[in-house]
């Protein structure tokens, strides 16, 4: 029996649309004109859920330090032992002893020392129970025999938990590419990591790109040790290229990497041209040679600021390289420490270096240990010492400097007051004349005494500056009371100081709040310089005490003045004075200004016979600051007297 096929009811599917389409085609849209014959398609609507229903759920990221809240030492030790038991690995006794000694667990602990412990993958995984609860300043993983798996696990933990600010992974030669890749990820992601020591940990061609990319992009590292890391060639090229754009790295140590004097030194020179934030570059025990030093000097010339310490110890440099360096030093403004030790520079090299050092005003420390110097080279060094106002330390050990050189150094120290330390061999050198050995000992003692004297002078100067800064930073309150028993000769000076004139030894104030006030002060100083000294003008009886004071200034010597000074911008001191006037009293008679007998001592011999005004006896002369213009006016005003009189008190 055949069942007739059933037709599906029209729905919103394709069939329904097919049936609706002809119906719509038969009825033209009102928006379209019947002439063009175009039909409007059926409108479609799209609906979205409400804002509250868009996100059905959310998962918060895990807090890395959720286990570190109010943790105790016993909890940390228990969690670590449980992890070791679960992973079936040995416990580290050195770690347990350190955990028991920790007291303040709420802040970063000074050091976690695992130096020399053998850390395999399971042992590293067990350390996570410590890192998730404690943070450290220094994590020392030196010579821990890390492999790729263990190094990757440890670096991931340190990055996730921010476990250290200083990390030492030196002497781990088997961390491999994956270990360096995890280390690069840690350097890029950890904002607290400032110091990385990777000495004697090879960074090969296939691992260097990861580290270079990390140093170029948002690295917080300030100190990077890569001594003996096999960097010569492509690794150094990638590293130097990345560091051109790095602004955070301050110290870079590249010793014992067999860097050559061509490509490697050229990369370092280009690095110095573009990087002005690097302060220390250590290149000791490489093969830079004179040709490589030329590239480095070209980079130094381009720096306006930047490198402060350059170590070129044992790089086979000769007098030819010192010629390049001597021409570069006058152009460097930030280089403070230059170490050229263990290079065969010789006397000629020091002579090539001398003029550059004299023209330089930034070098404070100079190392010339074992540079094949003799007395001739020591004389050139002594010339530099005598001309240098800033040199603090000089190292001349392991050189054949005998009596003549020591004598030159001793004489140079007599005119140099900045050198605090001059390192020389303690034992005198052999001389043909035996008496010269005693002379060498005496000269060595004299040189050391000169350095000690400079040190004492520097310390006294520093203490003096500290006292001045302290006095400038402390507010002072001074109350000036009237003194009834004033000496008659002190009235003019007191009145001048009350009227705003500077007292003896006072410095002119430059504490203006605006440029206009400073200009006004300069104009007033110019007017005072052009006017003759008022104390040298003969007193006039027509001027009373009220006429001597400028308008608006207090004239009574019995007023009480309260001065308050406080520090301002740039160590300036601002003074505010309040004047309190007591009841008015009769003013004492004003005596004419007096002159000092020392005035006569300051004059030339042909002016010692000065005329005496009839109303001033010689014994009433008082001190006076004499100006040249005042001397001329004094000489002109008294030249009409024909007969001189020498003061008996002069």
C-alpha positions in Angstrom: 0.0 0.0 0.0 1.5 3.2 -1.1 1.3 6.2 1.2 1.1 9.6 -0.6 3.9 11.9 0.2 3.1 14.6 2.8 3.9 18.1 2.0 5.8 20.0 4.7 4.1 23.1 6.0 5.7 26.3 4.7 8.2 27.6 7.2 10.9 30.2 7.5 13.1 28.1 5.4 13.9 28.2 1.7 10.5 26.9 0.6 8.7 29.5 2.5 10.9 32.2 1.0 10.2 30.7 -2.4 6.5 31.0 -2.0 6.7 34.5 -0.6 8.9 35.8 -3.3 6.4 35.6 -6.1 3.7 37.2 -3.9 6.0 40.1 -3.2 7.0 40.2 -6.9 3.4 40.7 -7.8 2.9 43.6 -5.4 5.5 46.3 -6.2 7.1 48.2 -3.3 5.7 51.6 -2.7 9.2 53.1 -2.5 10.0 52.0 -6.1 8.4 53.5 -9.1 6.4 51.2 -11.4 8.4 52.5 -14.4 11.8 51.1 -13.4 10.4 47.6 -12.6 12.9 47.0 -9.8 11.6 45.1 -6.8 12.7 45.5 -3.2 13.8 42.4 -1.4 12.2 41.4 1.9 13.9 43.1 4.9 15.8 41.0 7.4 16.2 41.7 11.1 19.0 40.7 13.5 18.6 40.9 17.2 21.4 40.7 20.0 21.0 39.8 23.6 21.0 42.4 26.3 24.3 43.7 27.8 23.8 41.6 30.9 23.5 38.4 28.9 26.4 38.9 26.5 29.1 37.5 29.0 27.8 34.2 30.4 30.8 33.7 32.7 34.4 34.8 33.6 37.4 33.2 35.0 39.8 35.3 37.1 43.6 34.6 36.7 45.2 32.9 39.6 47.0 35.1 42.0 50.6 34.0 42.1 51.0 35.0 45.7 47.8 33.5 47.1 49.9 31.1 49.1 52.2 33.8 50.5 49.8 35.5 52.8 50.7 35.1 56.5 52.9 32.2 55.8 55.2 30.7 58.4 58.6 28.9 58.1 57.0 25.6 59.2 54.4 25.8 56.4 57.1 26.5 53.8 59.3 23.6 55.0 56.3 21.3 55.2 55.1 22.1 51.7 58.6 21.6 50.3 59.1 18.2 52.0 55.7 17.1 50.7 56.6 18.2 47.2 59.8 16.2 47.3 58.0 13.1 48.6 55.4 13.5 45.8 58.0 13.9 43.1 60.2 11.2 44.6 63.3 13.5 44.7 65.9 14.2 47.3 65.6 17.1 49.7 68.3 19.8 49.7 69.8 20.1 53.2 71.4 23.4 52.4 67.9 24.8 51.5 66.3 23.5 54.6 69.0 25.1 56.8 68.4 28.4 55.1 64.6 28.2 55.4 64.9 27.6 59.2 67.0 30.8 59.5 64.5 33.1 57.8 62.6 35.4 60.1 60.8 38.2 58.2 58.8 36.4 55.5 56.6 39.4 54.6 59.4 41.1 52.6 62.0 40.1 50.1 64.6 37.9 51.8 68.3 38.8 51.1 69.5 35.6 49.5 68.6 32.1 48.5 72.0 30.3 48.1 71.9 27.1 46.1 75.5 27.4 44.7 77.1 24.1 43.9 73.9 22.0 44.5 73.0 19.6 41.7 69.5 20.5 40.4 67.8 18.1 38.1 64.3 18.6 36.7 62.4 17.0 39.7 64.5 19.0 42.2 63.7 22.2 40.3 59.9 21.3 40.3 60.0 20.9 44.1 61.4 24.4 44.5 58.2 25.9 43.2 56.7 25.3 46.7 59.3 27.7 48.0 59.1 30.3 45.2 55.3 30.5 45.4 55.5 31.5 49.1 58.8 33.5 49.4 60.5 36.2 47.4 64.2 37.0 47.4 66.6 39.7 46.4 69.3 37.3 45.2 68.8 33.8 43.9 72.2 32.1 43.4 72.1 29.2 41.0 75.8 29.2 40.2 77.3 25.8 39.1 74.1 23.9 39.8 74.4 21.6 36.7 71.2 22.8 35.2 70.0 21.1 32.0 67.4 22.4 29.5 64.4 21.0 31.4 65.5 22.2 34.8 66.5 25.6 33.6 63.3 26.1 31.7 61.2 25.2 34.8 63.2 27.5 37.1 63.1 30.5 34.8 59.4 30.1 34.3 58.9 30.0 38.1 61.1 33.1 38.6 59.2 34.9 35.9 55.7 34.0 37.2 56.3 34.6 40.9 58.8 37.5 40.5 61.1 35.6 42.8 64.4 37.6 42.4 65.8 40.9 41.5 69.4 39.5 41.2 69.9 36.1 39.5 73.1 34.2 39.1 73.1 31.4 36.6 76.9 31.3 35.9 78.9 28.2 35.2 75.9 26.3 33.8 77.1 25.1 30.4 74.2 22.8 29.5 71.1 24.9 29.7 70.8 24.7 25.9 68.5 26.5 23.5 65.3 25.9 25.5 66.9 27.1 28.7 68.1 30.4 27.0 64.6 30.8 25.4 63.0 30.6 28.9 65.6 32.9 30.2 64.9 35.5 27.5 61.1 35.2 28.2 61.9 35.8 31.9 64.0 38.9 31.1 61.3 40.3 28.9 58.4 39.7 31.3 59.9 40.2 34.7 59.9 43.9 35.6 61.7 43.4 38.9 64.8 41.6 37.5 67.7 44.0 37.4 70.8 41.9 37.5 71.7 38.8 35.5 75.0 37.0 35.9 75.6 34.4 33.1 79.4 34.0 33.3 80.8 30.9 31.7 77.4 30.0 30.3 77.7 29.7 26.5 75.3 31.8 24.4 75.6 30.2 21.0 74.3 31.3 17.6 71.0 29.5 17.8 70.3 30.9 21.3 71.5 34.5 20.9 68.4 35.7 18.9 66.1 35.0 21.8 68.3 37.0 24.2 68.8 39.9 21.7 65.0 40.2 21.2 64.5 40.3 25.0 67.1 43.0 25.5 65.6 45.1 22.7 62.0 45.0 23.9 61.1 46.2 27.4 64.0 44.7 29.4 64.4 46.0 33.0 68.0 44.6 33.3 70.5 47.1 34.5 73.5 44.8 34.9 74.4 42.0 32.5 77.4 39.7 32.9 78.3 37.6 29.9 82.0 36.8 30.5 83.4 33.8 28.7 80.0 33.2 26.9 81.5 32.5 23.4 80.1 35.8 22.0 82.5 36.5 19.2 80.9 36.7 15.8 77.1 36.5 15.2 76.1 36.5 18.9 77.9 39.7 19.6 76.4 41.3 16.4 72.9 40.4 17.5 73.5 41.6 21.0 75.1 44.9 20.0 72.3 45.6 17.5 69.7 45.0 20.1 71.4 47.1 22.8 71.4 50.2 20.5 67.8 50.7 21.4 68.1 49.7 25.0 67.8 52.5 27.5 67.8 50.6 30.8 71.1 48.6 30.7 73.8 50.4 32.7 76.6 47.8 33.0 77.8 45.3 30.4 80.6 42.9 31.1 82.1 41.1 28.0 85.4 39.8 29.3 87.1 36.6 28.0 85.0 36.3 24.9 87.9 36.4 22.4 86.5 39.5 20.7 88.6 40.5 17.7 89.8 43.8 16.5 87.7 43.9 13.3 84.0 42.9 13.2 83.5 42.5 17.0 85.2 45.9 17.8 83.3 47.5 14.9 80.0 46.3 16.5 81.0 47.7 19.9 81.9 51.1 18.3 78.5 51.3 16.6 76.9 50.4 19.9 78.6 53.3 21.6 77.5 55.7 18.9 73.8 55.0 19.5 73.6 54.0 23.1 74.1 56.8 25.6 72.7 55.0 28.7 75.5 52.4 29.1 77.9 53.5 31.9 80.3 50.5 32.3 81.8 48.5 29.4 84.3 45.8 30.5 86.3 44.3 27.7 89.2 42.8 29.6 91.1 39.8 28.3 90.0 40.0 24.7 91.9 40.7 21.4 90.7 44.2 20.6 94.2 45.3 19.4 95.0 48.8 18.1 92.7 48.4 15.1 89.7 47.6 17.4 90.5 50.5 19.7 90.2 52.8 16.7 86.6 51.7 16.2 85.8 52.1 19.9 87.3 55.6 19.9 85.1 56.6 17.0 82.1 55.5 19.0 83.3 57.5 22.1 83.7 60.6 20.1 80.0 60.5 19.1 78.9 60.4 22.7 77.8 63.6 24.4 77.2 61.7 27.6 77.1 58.1 28.5 80.1 55.8 29.1 81.8 56.4 32.5 84.0 53.3 32.8 86.0 51.6 30.1 88.1 48.6 30.9 90.7 47.6 28.2 92.8 45.4 30.5 95.0 42.9 28.5 93.9 43.6 24.9 97.4 43.8 23.3 97.3 47.5 22.9 100.5 49.4 21.9 101.6 53.0 21.5 99.7 53.1 18.2 96.4 52.6 19.9 97.3 55.2 22.5 97.5 57.8 19.7 93.9 57.1 18.8 92.9 57.2 22.4 94.8 60.5 23.0 93.0 62.2 20.2 89.6 60.9 21.6 90.0 61.9 25.3 89.6 65.7 24.8 86.2 65.0 23.2 84.8 62.8 26.0 82.8 64.5 28.8 81.6 61.5 30.9 84.5 59.0 31.0 85.7 58.8 34.6 87.6 55.5 34.8 90.0 54.2 32.2 91.9 51.0 32.8 94.7 50.2 30.4 96.6 47.7 32.6 98.6 44.8 31.2 99.0 46.3 27.8 102.5 46.8 26.2 102.0 50.6 26.0 105.5 51.6 26.9 106.9 55.1 27.3 106.0 56.2 23.8 102.4 55.2 24.4 102.2 57.2 27.6 103.6 60.2 25.8 100.9 59.8 23.1 98.3 59.6 25.9 99.6 62.5 27.9 98.2 65.4 25.9 94.8 63.8 25.6 94.7 63.3 29.3 95.7 66.9 30.0 93.0 68.1 27.6 90.4 65.9 29.3 88.5 67.1 32.3 86.5 64.0 33.2 89.0 61.2 34.0 89.2 60.6 37.7 90.8 57.1 37.8 93.6 55.8 35.5 95.0 52.3 35.5 98.5 51.8 34.1 99.5 48.6 35.8 102.2 46.5 34.1 102.4 48.7 31.0 106.2 48.5 30.6 106.9 52.0 31.9 110.3 53.2 33.0 111.4 56.5 34.5 110.9 58.2 31.2 107.3 57.2 31.1 106.9 58.2 34.8 108.0 61.7 33.9 105.3 62.0 31.3 102.8 60.7 33.9 104.1 63.3 36.4 103.5 66.1 33.9 99.8 64.9 33.6 99.5 64.8 37.4 100.8 68.3 37.8 98.2 69.6 35.2 95.2 67.6 36.4 92.9 69.3 38.9 90.5 66.3 39.2 92.5 63.0 39.2 91.7 60.9 42.3 93.5 57.6 41.7 96.5 56.4 39.6 97.8 52.8 39.5 101.4 52.4 38.4 102.3 49.1 39.9 104.4 46.4 38.2 106.5 49.0 36.3 110.2 49.7 36.3 110.0 53.1 37.9 113.2 53.9 39.8 114.6 57.0 41.5 114.2 59.4 38.6 110.6 58.6 38.0 109.8 58.6 41.7 111.4 62.0 42.1 109.2 63.4 39.2 106.1 61.9 40.8 107.0 63.4 44.2 107.5 66.9 42.7 104.2 66.6 40.8 102.3 65.8 44.1 103.5 69.0 45.6 101.4 71.0 43.1 98.5 68.5 42.8 95.9 68.7 45.5 93.3 66.2 44.1 95.2 62.9 43.9 94.1 60.7 46.9 95.8 57.4 46.0 98.9 56.6 44.0 99.6 52.9 43.8 103.3 52.0 43.4 105.3 48.8 44.2 106.2 48.7 47.9 109.6 47.3 47.3 112.2 49.6 45.7 113.7 48.7 42.4 117.3 47.5 42.0 119.7 50.3 41.3 123.4 50.4 40.4 124.1 52.7 43.3 123.0 51.2 46.6 122.3 54.6 48.1 119.6 55.1 45.6 117.6 52.4 47.2 117.3 54.4 50.4 116.4 57.4 48.2 113.6 55.4 46.6 112.2 54.5 50.1 112.2 58.1 51.1 110.5 59.2 47.9 107.8 56.5 48.3 107.1 57.7 51.8 107.0 61.3 50.6 104.5 60.3 47.9 102.2 58.5 50.3 102.3 61.4 52.7 101.3 63.8 49.9 98.3 61.6 49.1 97.3 61.5 52.8 97.6 65.3 53.0 95.3 65.6 49.9 92.9 63.2 51.5 92.7 65.3 54.7 92.2 68.4 52.7 89.4 66.8 50.7 87.7 65.6 53.9 87.9 69.0 55.5 86.4 70.6 52.3 83.6 68.0 52.3 82.8 68.6 55.9 82.8 72.4 55.3 80.4 72.0 52.4 78.1 69.8 54.4 78.0 72.4 57.2 77.2 75.1 54.7 74.4 73.0 53.2 73.0 72.2 56.6 73.1 75.8 57.7 71.4 76.8 54.4 68.6 74.2 54.9 67.8 75.1 58.5 65.5 78.1 59.2 67.0 80.7 61.5 65.3 83.2 63.8 67.3 86.2 65.0 66.1 88.8 67.4 68.0 92.1 67.6 67.6 94.0 70.8 68.7 97.6 71.3 72.0 98.0 73.0 72.1 101.1 75.3 75.8 101.0 75.8 76.8 101.3 72.1 80.2 102.6 71.3 80.1 105.9 69.6 82.2 104.7 66.7 79.8 101.8 65.9 76.7 104.0 65.3 77.3 104.6 61.5 77.9 100.9 60.8 74.8 99.9 62.9 72.6 102.5 61.1 73.9 101.4 57.7 73.0 97.8 58.4 69.6 98.7 59.7 68.9 100.7 56.6 69.6 97.6 54.4 73.3 98.1 53.6 75.4 95.0 53.9 77.6 94.6 56.9 81.3 93.7 56.9 81.9 90.6 54.9 78.3 90.3 53.8 77.5 89.0 50.4 75.0 90.6 48.1 71.7 88.9 48.1 70.5 87.2 44.9 67.3 85.8 46.2 64.9 87.3 43.8 61.7 85.4 42.9 61.6 86.7 39.3 63.9 87.8 36.5 62.8 91.5 36.9 63.9 91.6 40.5 67.3 90.2 39.6 67.7 92.9 37.0 66.7 95.6 39.4 69.3 94.3 41.9 72.0 94.4 39.2 71.1 98.0 38.3 71.3 99.0 42.0 74.6 97.3 42.3 75.8 99.2 39.3 74.7 102.5 40.7 76.4 101.8 44.0 79.6 101.0 42.1 79.5 104.2 40.2 78.9 106.4 43.2 81.9 107.3 45.4 82.2 105.6 48.7 80.0 107.5 51.2 82.4 107.0 54.1 85.1 108.9 52.1 83.0 112.0 51.5 83.7 114.7 54.2 80.7 114.9 56.6 78.5 117.9 56.3 77.0 119.6 59.3 73.9 120.5 57.3 72.8 116.8 57.1 71.0 115.5 60.1 70.4 111.9 61.1 67.0 111.9 59.5 68.4 113.1 56.1 71.0 110.4 56.0 68.5 107.5 55.8 66.7 106.7 52.6 62.9 107.4 52.6 60.9 104.6 54.2 63.8 103.1 56.3 63.7 103.0 60.1 65.9 105.6 61.6 65.7 104.8 65.3 68.6 102.7 66.6 66.4 101.4 69.5 64.0 99.5 67.3 63.6 95.7 67.8 64.1 93.7 64.5 63.1 90.0 64.1 64.5 88.3 61.0 63.3 84.9 59.9 65.3 83.1 57.1 64.2 79.9 55.4 65.6 78.0 52.4 64.2 78.6 49.0 64.8 77.4 45.5 68.4 76.5 44.7 69.6 76.7 48.3 68.6 80.4 48.4 67.7 82.0 51.7 64.8 84.4 51.9 64.8 86.9 54.8 61.6 88.5 56.2 62.1 91.2 58.8 59.6 92.6 61.2 60.4 95.9 63.0 58.8 96.6 66.4 59.3 100.2 67.6 59.3 100.9 71.3 58.2 104.3 72.7 60.0 107.2 71.2 63.0 108.5 73.1 65.4 111.3 72.4 68.0 110.4 69.9 71.7 110.6 70.9 73.7 113.2 68.9 75.3 111.8 65.8 79.0 111.8 65.6 80.7 112.2 62.2 82.1 109.1 60.6 85.6 108.1 61.5 88.5 106.6 59.6 90.8 103.7 60.5 94.5 103.8 60.8 94.6 100.7 58.7 93.4 102.8 55.8 96.9 104.2 55.7 98.5 100.8 55.6 96.4 99.9 52.5 97.5 103.0 50.6 100.7 103.2 48.4 103.8 104.6 50.2 103.6 108.0 48.5 100.1 108.5 50.0 101.0 107.6 53.5 101.5 111.3 54.3 97.9 112.5 54.3 96.6 115.8 55.5 94.5 115.7 58.6 91.2 117.5 58.7 91.1 120.0 61.5 88.1 118.5 63.2 89.3 114.9 63.3 92.2 113.8 65.6 94.3 110.9 64.4 93.4 108.6 67.3 89.7 108.5 66.2 90.2 106.9 62.8 88.0 103.8 62.3 88.1 100.8 59.8 86.8 101.4 56.3 86.5 99.3 53.1 88.5 101.3 50.6 87.7 101.4 46.9 89.9 102.7 44.1 87.5 105.4 43.2 87.2 106.4 46.8 91.0 106.7 46.9 91.0 109.0 43.9 88.2 111.2 45.4 90.1 111.4 48.7 93.3 112.4 47.0 91.5 115.0 44.9 89.7 116.5 47.9 92.8 116.9 50.0 95.2 117.9 47.3 94.7 121.6 48.0 96.7 121.2 51.3 100.3 121.9 50.8 101.8 120.4 53.9 101.3 116.7 54.8 101.0 115.3 58.2 101.9 111.6 59.0 99.6 110.0 61.5 101.6 108.8 64.5 99.4 105.7 64.8 100.1 104.4 61.3 
